[in-house]
């Protein structure tokens, strides 16, 4: 937090107070570490995941809740589980899946309910989680996970290169799949640079994400 200016730190605090003031409800963070808490956590997280653009646009999200419950119980039984729910009164706004071992806390998945987007609940959750990391079983490192993300860049203080490697047999189908994948990546990079030059990238991303979520999922 020391990397932020006093004004930025004040604005982060103000966002929590604004959410409490506008809703008239207490904003709190709950930590999930025991096997008995897993089902409760996954049920809330799954409902939020179904409302996100990742679910509707990318086909990702928490698609297999029963498998997730089994995996999280495995972590909890070994005291490696450290998940979070952000509450506003009696409603869950966001979730974060974490697991901690050997002084490193990993965060492979997060999500927030789009109906709370105007209050930056994702940022609020991350702020409160960082506070909790210092007050309870403090890890040496918090790993935000792979991939780009505004919150990772905002809160993180270092980064390094990471990649997934796939080994494929030298067959016609594999060569075709690699060629299509390479062409798709090149087109994506070209389009991204074009929108950057036109200062449209942020607006286009926001439009696509909102358009991908059914209206009923965005209604409060």
C-alpha positions as CSV (number, residue, x, y, z in Angstrom):
1,X,0.0,0.0,0.0
2,X,3.0,2.3,0.5
3,X,3.4,2.6,-3.3
4,X,0.1,4.5,-3.4
5,X,-0.2,8.2,-2.7
6,X,-2.1,9.4,0.3
7,X,-4.9,10.5,-2.0
8,X,-5.2,7.1,-3.6
9,X,-5.3,5.4,-0.2
10,X,-8.0,7.8,0.9
11,X,-10.0,7.1,-2.3
12,X,-9.8,3.4,-1.6
13,X,-11.2,3.9,1.9
14,X,-13.9,6.3,0.6
15,X,-15.1,3.6,-1.9
16,X,-15.9,1.3,1.1
17,X,-17.7,4.1,3.0
18,X,-19.7,5.0,-0.1
19,X,-20.9,1.5,-0.6
20,X,-22.0,1.3,3.0
21,X,-23.7,4.8,2.9
22,X,-25.6,4.2,-0.4
23,X,-26.9,0.8,0.6
24,X,-27.3,1.4,4.3
25,X,-25.7,-2.0,5.0
26,X,-22.5,-3.2,6.6
27,X,-19.7,-4.1,4.2
28,X,-17.7,-7.1,5.5
29,X,-15.4,-9.8,4.3
30,X,-15.8,-13.4,5.4
31,X,-12.9,-15.9,5.2
32,X,-13.5,-19.5,4.3
33,X,-10.9,-22.0,5.5
34,X,-12.7,-25.1,6.9
35,X,-14.3,-28.0,5.0
36,X,-17.7,-27.2,6.7
37,X,-17.7,-23.8,5.0
38,X,-17.0,-25.0,1.4
39,X,-20.5,-25.9,0.3
40,X,-21.8,-22.5,1.5
41,X,-19.0,-20.7,-0.3
42,X,-19.3,-22.5,-3.6
43,X,-23.1,-22.1,-3.8
44,X,-22.7,-18.3,-3.5
45,X,-19.7,-18.1,-5.8
46,X,-21.5,-20.3,-8.4
47,X,-24.5,-18.0,-8.5
48,X,-22.3,-14.9,-9.0
49,X,-20.2,-16.7,-11.7
50,X,-23.4,-17.4,-13.8
51,X,-24.0,-13.6,-14.0
52,X,-20.5,-12.6,-15.3
53,X,-19.4,-11.9,-18.9
54,X,-16.8,-14.7,-18.5
55,X,-19.7,-17.2,-18.2
56,X,-21.7,-15.9,-21.1
57,X,-19.0,-14.6,-23.4
58,X,-16.0,-16.9,-22.8
59,X,-17.8,-20.1,-21.7
60,X,-15.6,-20.0,-18.5
61,X,-16.4,-19.5,-14.9
62,X,-17.2,-22.0,-12.1
63,X,-18.8,-24.6,-14.5
64,X,-18.6,-27.6,-12.2
65,X,-19.6,-26.7,-8.7
66,X,-19.6,-30.3,-7.4
67,X,-16.0,-30.8,-8.6
68,X,-15.0,-27.5,-7.1
69,X,-16.5,-28.4,-3.8
70,X,-14.6,-31.6,-3.8
71,X,-11.3,-29.9,-4.7
72,X,-11.8,-27.1,-2.1
73,X,-12.6,-29.7,0.6
74,X,-9.3,-31.4,-0.2
75,X,-7.5,-28.1,0.3
76,X,-9.4,-27.3,3.5
77,X,-8.7,-30.7,5.1
78,X,-5.0,-29.9,4.7
79,X,-5.3,-26.4,6.0
80,X,-4.4,-24.9,2.6
81,X,-7.8,-23.2,1.8
82,X,-8.2,-19.5,2.0
83,X,-11.3,-18.2,0.1
84,X,-13.3,-15.0,0.6
85,X,-16.8,-13.6,0.2
86,X,-17.6,-9.9,0.1
87,X,-20.9,-9.1,1.8
88,X,-23.1,-6.0,1.6
89,X,-25.6,-6.6,4.3
90,X,-27.2,-10.0,3.5
91,X,-26.1,-10.0,-0.1
92,X,-22.9,-11.5,-1.5
93,X,-21.2,-9.0,-4.0
94,X,-18.0,-10.9,-4.9
95,X,-15.9,-13.9,-4.2
96,X,-12.2,-14.9,-4.4
97,X,-10.8,-18.4,-4.4
98,X,-7.4,-18.7,-2.8
99,X,-5.1,-21.4,-1.5
100,X,-2.1,-20.9,0.7
101,X,0.9,-23.1,1.3
102,X,4.6,-22.7,2.2
103,X,4.2,-18.9,2.6
104,X,2.6,-18.3,-0.8
105,X,-1.1,-17.4,-1.3
106,X,-2.4,-18.1,-4.8
107,X,-5.6,-16.5,-6.2
108,X,-6.6,-18.5,-9.3
109,X,-10.2,-17.2,-9.5
110,X,-12.3,-14.2,-8.6
111,X,-15.6,-12.8,-9.6
112,X,-18.2,-10.1,-8.7
113,X,-21.9,-9.6,-9.3
114,X,-22.3,-7.1,-12.3
115,X,-25.2,-5.4,-10.5
116,X,-22.6,-4.0,-8.0
117,X,-20.1,-2.9,-10.6
118,X,-20.7,0.9,-10.1
119,X,-19.3,0.5,-6.6
120,X,-16.1,-1.2,-7.7
121,X,-16.8,-4.2,-5.4
122,X,-13.9,-6.1,-7.0
123,X,-11.5,-3.4,-5.9
124,X,-13.1,-3.2,-2.5
125,X,-12.8,-7.0,-2.1
126,X,-9.1,-7.0,-3.1
127,X,-8.3,-4.2,-0.6
128,X,-10.0,-6.0,2.3
129,X,-8.3,-9.3,1.3
130,X,-4.9,-7.7,1.4
131,X,-5.7,-6.3,4.8
132,X,-6.7,-9.8,6.0
133,X,-3.5,-11.3,4.5
134,X,-1.6,-9.1,7.0
135,X,-3.8,-9.8,10.0
136,X,-4.3,-13.6,9.7
137,X,-1.6,-16.2,8.9
138,X,0.4,-13.7,6.9
139,X,2.0,-15.2,3.7
140,X,5.3,-14.0,2.3
141,X,3.9,-13.6,-1.2
142,X,0.4,-13.1,-2.6
143,X,0.3,-14.4,-6.2
144,X,-2.5,-12.7,-8.3
145,X,-2.2,-15.5,-10.9
146,X,-1.5,-15.4,-14.6
147,X,-2.9,-13.1,-17.3
148,X,-3.5,-9.4,-17.5
149,X,-6.0,-7.5,-15.3
150,X,-6.6,-4.0,-14.1
151,X,-6.6,-5.0,-10.4
152,X,-3.5,-7.0,-10.7
153,X,-1.6,-4.1,-12.3
154,X,-3.1,-1.7,-9.7
155,X,-2.4,-3.6,-6.5
156,X,0.7,-5.7,-7.6
157,X,4.2,-4.5,-7.0
158,X,6.1,-6.9,-9.3
159,X,5.6,-9.2,-12.2
160,X,7.3,-11.9,-14.2
161,X,6.8,-13.9,-17.4
162,X,4.8,-17.1,-17.3
163,X,3.5,-19.4,-20.0
164,X,1.6,-22.6,-20.6
165,X,3.3,-25.1,-22.8
166,X,1.5,-27.8,-24.8
167,X,3.3,-30.7,-26.3
168,X,1.6,-32.1,-29.5
169,X,2.4,-34.9,-31.8
170,X,3.6,-33.9,-35.3
171,X,0.4,-34.7,-37.1
172,X,-1.7,-32.8,-39.7
173,X,-4.5,-31.9,-37.3
174,X,-2.0,-30.6,-34.7
175,X,-0.3,-28.5,-37.3
176,X,-3.7,-27.1,-38.5
177,X,-4.8,-26.3,-35.0
178,X,-1.5,-24.5,-34.3
179,X,-1.8,-22.5,-37.5
180,X,-5.4,-21.4,-36.7
181,X,-4.4,-20.5,-33.2
182,X,-1.4,-18.5,-34.4
183,X,-3.6,-16.6,-36.9
184,X,-6.2,-15.9,-34.3
185,X,-3.6,-14.5,-31.9
186,X,-2.1,-12.3,-34.7
187,X,-5.5,-10.9,-35.6
188,X,-6.3,-10.2,-31.9
189,X,-3.0,-8.3,-31.5
190,X,-3.6,-6.3,-34.6
191,X,-7.2,-5.4,-33.7
192,X,-6.1,-4.5,-30.1
193,X,-3.4,-2.2,-31.4
194,X,-5.8,-0.5,-33.8
195,X,-8.3,0.2,-31.1
196,X,-5.5,1.5,-28.9
197,X,-4.5,4.0,-31.5
198,X,-8.1,5.1,-31.9
199,X,-8.6,5.3,-28.1
200,X,-11.5,2.9,-28.4
201,X,-10.2,-0.3,-26.7
202,X,-11.6,0.4,-23.3
203,X,-15.0,1.4,-24.6
204,X,-15.3,-1.6,-27.0
205,X,-14.3,-4.1,-24.2
206,X,-16.9,-2.6,-21.8
207,X,-19.6,-2.7,-24.5
208,X,-18.9,-6.4,-25.5
209,X,-18.8,-7.5,-21.8
210,X,-22.1,-5.8,-21.0
211,X,-23.8,-6.9,-24.2
212,X,-22.8,-10.6,-23.5
213,X,-24.7,-10.7,-20.2
214,X,-28.5,-11.1,-20.4
215,X,-30.5,-8.2,-19.1
216,X,-32.1,-10.3,-16.4
217,X,-28.7,-11.1,-15.0
218,X,-27.9,-7.4,-14.7
219,X,-31.1,-6.4,-13.0
220,X,-30.9,-5.7,-9.3
